[in-house]
Amino acid sequence: MGFFSYMLNINKRNADPIQQKMAQMIIDVVEDRQHPVEIIRFVQSQGWGRSDQIERLTHALSMVRVFRADLYPQAQEIYRQVGAILKAT
């Protein structure tokens, strides 16, 4: 049921300002305007559980693919780095 719930809520999630901010933060890190630790701080400050943090980060990465496909390969690497730290904390 979780997957179907997620799929039905994609448009809602895409419109979420927090989700949009996370996607922009990933873009900013790729473009060297921000450090990856800022994404970690932001995600952890939201009060989400670890699985929600990773799910939200994954969704933000998918938004980067739509907004800035040219940056997607670098964004994937940022996602891996940030995700690994979130999983470890």
BALOBA-1460 file (C-alpha; in Angstrom, 3 decimals):
// residues 89
<rec num="1" residu="m" x="0.000" y="0.000" z="0.000"/>
<rec num="2" residu="g" x="2.890" y="2.382" z="0.692"/>
<rec num="3" residu="f" x="4.002" y="2.498" z="-2.928"/>
<rec num="4" residu="f" x="0.514" y="3.240" z="-4.234"/>
<rec num="5" residu="s" x="0.022" y="5.926" z="-1.613"/>
<rec num="6" residu="y" x="3.330" y="7.456" z="-2.666"/>
<rec num="7" residu="m" x="2.353" y="7.370" z="-6.339"/>
<rec num="8" residu="l" x="-1.001" y="9.013" z="-5.657"/>
<rec num="9" residu="n" x="0.669" y="11.802" z="-3.698"/>
<rec num="10" residu="i" x="3.403" y="12.716" z="-6.200"/>
<rec num="11" residu="n" x="1.670" y="15.884" z="-7.419"/>
<rec num="12" residu="k" x="1.044" y="16.985" z="-3.857"/>
<rec num="13" residu="r" x="4.661" y="16.303" z="-2.963"/>
<rec num="14" residu="n" x="5.903" y="18.169" z="-6.056"/>
<rec num="15" residu="a" x="3.930" y="21.245" z="-4.978"/>
<rec num="16" residu="d" x="5.274" y="21.100" z="-1.405"/>
<rec num="17" residu="p" x="7.555" y="24.120" z="-0.790"/>
<rec num="18" residu="i" x="9.817" y="22.028" z="1.433"/>
<rec num="19" residu="q" x="10.276" y="19.472" z="-1.353"/>
<rec num="20" residu="q" x="10.975" y="22.231" z="-3.847"/>
<rec num="21" residu="k" x="13.530" y="23.749" z="-1.476"/>
<rec num="22" residu="m" x="15.300" y="20.396" z="-1.098"/>
<rec num="23" residu="a" x="15.526" y="20.002" z="-4.876"/>
<rec num="24" residu="q" x="16.916" y="23.528" z="-5.179"/>
<rec num="25" residu="m" x="19.424" y="22.811" z="-2.422"/>
<rec num="26" residu="i" x="20.723" y="19.792" z="-4.358"/>
<rec num="27" residu="i" x="21.069" y="21.986" z="-7.459"/>
<rec num="28" residu="d" x="22.874" y="24.626" z="-5.397"/>
<rec num="29" residu="v" x="25.334" y="22.038" z="-4.086"/>
<rec num="30" residu="v" x="26.041" y="20.771" z="-7.600"/>
<rec num="31" residu="e" x="26.633" y="24.354" z="-8.727"/>
<rec num="32" residu="d" x="28.921" y="25.023" z="-5.719"/>
<rec num="33" residu="r" x="26.626" y="27.629" z="-4.167"/>
<rec num="34" residu="q" x="26.031" y="25.540" z="-1.064"/>
<rec num="35" residu="h" x="27.705" y="22.748" z="0.910"/>
<rec num="36" residu="p" x="26.072" y="19.287" z="1.208"/>
<rec num="37" residu="v" x="25.985" y="19.625" z="4.994"/>
<rec num="38" residu="e" x="23.275" y="22.270" z="4.566"/>
<rec num="39" residu="i" x="20.989" y="19.653" z="3.008"/>
<rec num="40" residu="i" x="21.639" y="17.336" z="5.941"/>
<rec num="41" residu="r" x="20.883" y="20.071" z="8.475"/>
<rec num="42" residu="f" x="17.718" y="21.055" z="6.640"/>
<rec num="43" residu="v" x="16.416" y="17.496" z="6.361"/>
<rec num="44" residu="q" x="17.185" y="16.718" z="10.001"/>
<rec num="45" residu="s" x="15.515" y="19.937" z="11.158"/>
<rec num="46" residu="q" x="12.169" y="18.826" z="9.690"/>
<rec num="47" residu="g" x="11.542" y="16.254" z="12.415"/>
<rec num="48" residu="w" x="11.035" y="13.385" z="9.969"/>
<rec num="49" residu="g" x="12.027" y="9.820" z="10.773"/>
<rec num="50" residu="r" x="14.991" y="8.301" z="8.952"/>
<rec num="51" residu="s" x="12.878" y="6.528" z="6.319"/>
<rec num="52" residu="d" x="10.943" y="9.737" z="5.603"/>
<rec num="53" residu="q" x="14.207" y="11.649" z="5.310"/>
<rec num="54" residu="i" x="15.490" y="9.233" z="2.677"/>
<rec num="55" residu="e" x="12.148" y="9.152" z="0.853"/>
<rec num="56" residu="r" x="12.008" y="12.940" z="0.740"/>
<rec num="57" residu="l" x="15.610" y="13.144" z="-0.427"/>
<rec num="58" residu="t" x="14.895" y="10.585" z="-3.159"/>
<rec num="59" residu="h" x="11.899" y="12.581" z="-4.307"/>
<rec num="60" residu="a" x="13.955" y="15.787" z="-4.351"/>
<rec num="61" residu="l" x="16.483" y="14.027" z="-6.578"/>
<rec num="62" residu="s" x="13.698" y="13.053" z="-8.985"/>
<rec num="63" residu="m" x="12.621" y="16.696" z="-9.072"/>
<rec num="64" residu="v" x="16.171" y="17.735" z="-9.988"/>
<rec num="65" residu="r" x="15.960" y="15.348" z="-12.937"/>
<rec num="66" residu="v" x="12.901" y="17.266" z="-14.165"/>
<rec num="67" residu="f" x="14.116" y="20.790" z="-13.325"/>
<rec num="68" residu="r" x="17.743" y="20.395" z="-14.405"/>
<rec num="69" residu="a" x="18.398" y="17.151" z="-16.256"/>
<rec num="70" residu="d" x="21.846" y="18.451" z="-17.184"/>
<rec num="71" residu="l" x="22.839" y="18.334" z="-13.492"/>
<rec num="72" residu="y" x="21.284" y="14.966" z="-12.719"/>
<rec num="73" residu="p" x="24.486" y="12.861" z="-12.810"/>
<rec num="74" residu="q" x="26.207" y="15.171" z="-10.305"/>
<rec num="75" residu="a" x="23.006" y="15.362" z="-8.254"/>
<rec num="76" residu="q" x="22.992" y="11.576" z="-7.979"/>
<rec num="77" residu="e" x="26.441" y="11.690" z="-6.392"/>
<rec num="78" residu="i" x="25.298" y="14.356" z="-3.906"/>
<rec num="79" residu="y" x="22.279" y="12.162" z="-3.146"/>
<rec num="80" residu="r" x="24.527" y="9.176" z="-2.435"/>
<rec num="81" residu="q" x="26.767" y="11.196" z="-0.114"/>
<rec num="82" residu="v" x="23.955" y="12.895" z="1.788"/>
<rec num="83" residu="g" x="21.877" y="9.692" z="1.941"/>
<rec num="84" residu="a" x="24.791" y="7.739" z="3.400"/>
<rec num="85" residu="i" x="25.253" y="10.317" z="6.138"/>
<rec num="86" residu="l" x="21.528" y="10.421" z="6.935"/>
<rec num="87" residu="k" x="21.396" y="6.632" z="7.147"/>
<rec num="88" residu="a" x="24.389" y="6.604" z="9.489"/>
<rec num="89" residu="t" x="22.972" y="9.173" z="11.914"/>
